[in-house]
């Protein structure tokens, strides 16, 4: 899922720091998603999708 989040951040010119401030999710937690492949909980995915202005389906794109 991180690749889709990262794609949206890049597309929108936003940073992990921005995402952290918008969602209330610590930047350490977001970096854990990025660097350690940890999957965010459903509630955190919802916060991320809302902050990025995308649907949950868009963040799931490419997943089987």
C-alpha positions, -999 to +999 in steps of 0.1 A: +000+000+000+029+024+006+037+026-031+002+040-037+005+065-008+039+076-020+027+080-055-001+103-043+023+123-021+046+128-050+018+137-074+005+163-050+039+176-040+033+167-004+057+153+022+056+126+049+057+155+074+027+171+058+008+138+059+017+133+095+004+168+104-028+163+084-037+129+098-023+130+133-003+099+126+033+103+138+059+106+111+077+076+128+047+055+121+044+066+085+081+059+080+075+024+095+049+019+067+075+030+042+107+014+055+094-018+071+064-027+050+040-024+080+004-021+068-016+007+084-048-001+103-081+006+085-087+037+105-053+051+096-058+043+059-091+062+061-072+092+076-045+090+049-071+087+021-090+117+035-059+138+038-048+130+002-084+135-011-085+100-027-107+070-022-098+039-003-099+020-036-073+042-051-049+034-022-057-003-028-050-002-065-027-029-077-033-051-046-047-086-051 
